[in-house]
């Protein structure tokens, strides 16, 4: 009985201890969310003095009829599918390469994880320097080979792939780390049984490893889809949405609508539509893999 009373008291203390954190989280998340939702139904043009009249779903209708919004959403899809797809394949490959290699894993993995520790805006500046036309090392190598300098981030055909490469460099280690943790948690008896039955390495990967990693893969893909869908910092630093809007993603266009054109209500409506799209994509990915 006394043990139950002590447990109850410890729970009360734990609740009281985390209560300030919960209150702060609610204030910095729920209130801005409700306020933004309210603004999305109003005509809020920042330079215009006066009130912010209620306009209903006019902002949402305007966004859905905006060709630039659909174009930015298409570019977001290209960026997301390219970056997440390459990160997943490379990350899983690295995890499989070091799975079971304790000595090399303990030495190499900390080095591989270093890009994750760099702030995305710093990564953007790093790759911007690497892509420099006159002083960048990539163009130096091309010049050494007699191929001449190339405008990586200023060319319509290579601007988006340049951002994808920078994102892949930073976040492939995350996929590798989570995949390696998932592989380490799998029961080794199944691999041994498949090997005894004569299954090749490829068959073990397709029919044993990947099915058991479905939930880990779902978590990784959802997290990377969420992060890539809202990417802003690398684009802002490396291309600023150009050239010719080929790197203008939906989140970047929402930023332009709100802070360049000062259409706050319009940008808020766009943000909530993007939230719905993100939820639908993540739900589809989770249901497809998390069975």
C-alpha positions in Angstrom: 0.0 0.0 0.0 2.8 2.4 0.9 4.5 1.5 -2.3 1.4 2.5 -4.3 1.2 5.8 -2.4 4.9 6.5 -3.2 4.4 5.6 -6.9 1.4 7.9 -7.0 3.4 10.8 -5.4 6.2 10.3 -7.9 3.8 10.4 -10.8 2.3 13.7 -9.4 5.8 15.1 -9.1 6.7 14.0 -12.6 3.5 15.7 -14.0 4.3 18.9 -12.1 7.9 18.8 -13.3 6.9 18.6 -17.0 3.9 20.9 -16.7 5.8 24.1 -17.4 7.3 22.5 -20.6 3.9 21.4 -21.7 2.5 24.9 -21.2 5.4 26.5 -23.1 5.0 23.9 -26.0 1.3 24.7 -26.2 1.9 28.4 -26.3 4.5 28.2 -29.1 2.7 25.6 -31.2 -1.1 25.6 -30.6 -1.6 29.4 -30.4 0.4 30.2 -33.6 -1.4 27.4 -35.4 -4.9 28.7 -34.4 -3.8 32.3 -35.2 -2.5 31.3 -38.7 -5.7 29.4 -39.4 -7.7 32.5 -38.5 -5.5 34.7 -40.7 -6.0 32.3 -43.6 -9.7 33.2 -43.8 -8.9 36.9 -43.9 -7.6 39.5 -46.4 -4.4 40.4 -44.6 -2.2 42.6 -46.8 0.6 43.9 -44.6 1.2 47.4 -46.2 -2.6 48.2 -46.2 -3.6 50.1 -43.0 -6.9 49.2 -41.3 -8.6 46.0 -40.4 -8.2 42.4 -41.8 -11.7 41.6 -43.1 -13.1 38.1 -43.2 -13.1 36.7 -46.7 -14.0 33.0 -46.1 -12.4 30.6 -48.5 -11.3 33.2 -51.0 -7.6 32.8 -50.1 -7.9 29.0 -50.5 -9.7 29.4 -53.8 -7.0 31.8 -55.0 -4.2 29.5 -54.1 -5.9 26.5 -55.9 -6.2 28.7 -59.1 -2.7 30.0 -58.9 -0.5 28.4 -61.6 2.7 29.4 -59.8 1.5 27.4 -56.8 1.0 24.3 -58.9 4.3 24.8 -60.6 6.1 25.1 -57.2 4.3 22.0 -56.0 5.6 20.1 -59.0 9.1 21.2 -58.3 8.7 20.1 -54.7 7.7 16.7 -56.0 10.8 16.5 -58.2 13.0 17.6 -55.3 11.3 15.2 -52.8 11.3 12.1 -55.0 14.9 12.7 -56.1 16.4 13.5 -52.7 14.5 11.0 -50.6 14.9 8.2 -53.2 18.7 8.6 -53.5 19.1 9.0 -49.7 17.1 5.9 -49.0 19.1 3.7 -51.5 22.5 5.0 -50.5 21.6 5.0 -46.7 20.3 1.4 -46.9 23.3 0.4 -48.9 25.7 1.8 -46.3 23.8 0.1 -43.5 24.0 -3.2 -45.3 27.7 -2.7 -46.0 28.6 -2.1 -42.3 26.0 -4.5 -40.8 28.0 -7.1 -38.8 31.3 -5.3 -39.3 31.9 -4.2 -35.8 35.4 -2.9 -36.1 35.0 -0.9 -39.3 31.5 0.3 -38.2 32.8 1.8 -35.0 35.5 3.7 -36.9 33.8 4.7 -40.1 30.2 5.5 -38.9 31.1 8.5 -36.7 32.9 10.0 -39.7 29.9 9.3 -42.0 27.5 10.9 -39.5 29.4 14.3 -39.5 27.2 15.9 -42.3 24.2 15.5 -40.1 25.7 17.7 -37.4 26.1 20.7 -39.7 23.2 23.2 -39.9 21.4 23.1 -43.2 22.1 26.8 -43.9 25.8 26.1 -43.5 25.5 23.1 -45.8 23.9 25.4 -48.4 26.8 27.9 -48.1 29.4 25.0 -48.3 27.9 23.6 -51.5 27.5 27.1 -52.9 31.2 27.5 -52.6 31.8 24.1 -54.1 29.7 25.1 -57.1 31.4 28.5 -57.6 32.0 29.1 -61.3 35.5 30.7 -60.9 36.9 29.3 -57.6 34.9 26.1 -56.9 36.8 22.8 -56.8 34.3 21.1 -59.2 35.0 23.6 -61.9 38.7 23.5 -61.2 38.6 19.7 -61.9 36.6 20.3 -65.1 39.1 23.0 -66.1 42.0 20.6 -65.4 40.3 18.1 -67.7 39.8 20.7 -70.4 36.0 20.9 -70.1 35.8 24.5 -68.9 33.7 26.0 -66.0 30.0 25.2 -65.6 27.3 27.3 -63.9 25.9 24.6 -61.6 23.3 26.6 -59.7 22.6 29.1 -62.5 21.7 26.6 -65.2 18.1 25.5 -65.5 19.0 21.9 -66.1 21.4 21.5 -63.1 20.1 23.9 -60.4 17.6 21.4 -58.9 20.0 18.4 -59.1 22.6 20.6 -57.4 20.3 21.1 -54.4 19.4 17.4 -54.4 23.1 16.5 -54.2 23.6 18.8 -51.2 20.6 17.3 -49.4 21.7 13.8 -50.2 25.2 14.5 -48.8 23.7 15.8 -45.5 20.9 13.3 -44.8 22.0 10.0 -46.3 23.9 9.4 -43.0 20.6 9.7 -41.1 19.0 7.0 -43.3 22.1 4.8 -42.8 22.0 5.2 -39.0 18.3 4.4 -38.6 18.6 1.5 -41.1 21.6 0.1 -39.3 19.8 0.3 -36.0 16.9 -1.6 -37.5 19.1 -4.2 -39.0 20.8 -4.8 -35.6 17.4 -5.4 -34.0 16.4 -8.1 -36.5 16.5 -11.8 -35.3 19.6 -13.4 -36.8 18.1 -16.9 -36.7 16.0 -16.0 -39.8 19.1 -15.0 -41.8 20.9 -18.2 -40.7 17.9 -20.3 -41.7 17.6 -18.6 -45.1 21.3 -19.2 -45.7 21.0 -22.9 -44.8 18.1 -23.2 -47.2 20.4 -22.0 -50.0 19.1 -18.4 -50.4 21.5 -16.1 -52.1 22.4 -12.7 -50.7 20.0 -10.9 -53.0 17.1 -13.3 -52.1 17.8 -12.8 -48.4 17.7 -9.0 -48.9 14.4 -9.1 -50.9 12.5 -11.8 -49.0 13.9 -11.5 -45.5 15.6 -8.2 -44.7 13.4 -5.7 -46.5 10.0 -7.2 -45.3 11.2 -7.2 -41.7 12.5 -3.6 -42.1 9.2 -2.3 -43.4 8.4 -0.3 -40.2 11.8 1.2 -40.0 11.7 2.1 -43.7 8.3 3.7 -43.2 9.6 5.9 -40.3 12.7 6.9 -42.3 10.7 7.8 -45.4 8.0 9.8 -43.5 10.7 11.8 -41.7 12.6 12.5 -44.8 9.5 13.4 -46.8 8.4 15.8 -44.1 11.9 17.5 -44.0 12.3 17.7 -47.7 8.8 19.0 -48.3 9.5 22.0 -46.1 13.0 22.6 -47.3 13.8 26.3 -47.4 17.3 27.1 -46.1 19.4 25.4 -48.8 17.3 26.8 -51.6 17.4 30.3 -50.1 21.2 30.2 -49.8 22.1 28.3 -53.0 19.6 29.5 -55.7 17.0 31.8 -54.1 14.3 29.9 -56.0 16.0 30.5 -59.4 16.9 30.3 -62.2 13.5 30.7 -63.8 11.8 29.4 -60.7 13.0 25.8 -61.3 14.0 25.5 -57.6 11.1 27.4 -56.3 9.4 24.8 -54.1 5.9 25.3 -52.5 7.3 26.3 -49.1 9.6 28.8 -50.8 6.7 30.3 -52.7 4.7 30.5 -49.5 7.6 32.5 -48.0 7.6 34.8 -51.1 3.9 35.3 -50.8 4.1 36.3 -47.2 7.3 38.2 -46.8 8.0 39.5 -50.3 4.5 40.2 -51.5 3.1 40.8 -48.0 0.0 38.7 -48.6 -0.1 37.2 -45.2 -3.6 35.7 -45.4 -2.8 34.2 -48.8 0.5 32.7 -47.5 -1.3 31.2 -44.5 -3.9 29.6 -46.7 -1.1 28.2 -48.8 0.6 26.8 -45.8 -2.4 24.9 -44.6 -3.0 23.4 -48.0 0.6 22.3 -48.0 0.0 20.8 -44.6 -2.9 18.8 -46.0 -0.7 17.6 -48.9 2.1 16.6 -46.5 -0.3 14.6 -44.3 -1.8 12.8 -47.3 1.7 11.8 -48.6 2.9 10.6 -45.2 -0.3 8.7 -44.6 0.0 7.0 -47.9 3.7 6.1 -47.3 3.0 4.8 -43.8 0.0 2.7 -44.9 1.9 1.3 -47.8 4.8 0.1 -45.6 3.6 0.0 -42.0 1.6 -3.2 -42.3 
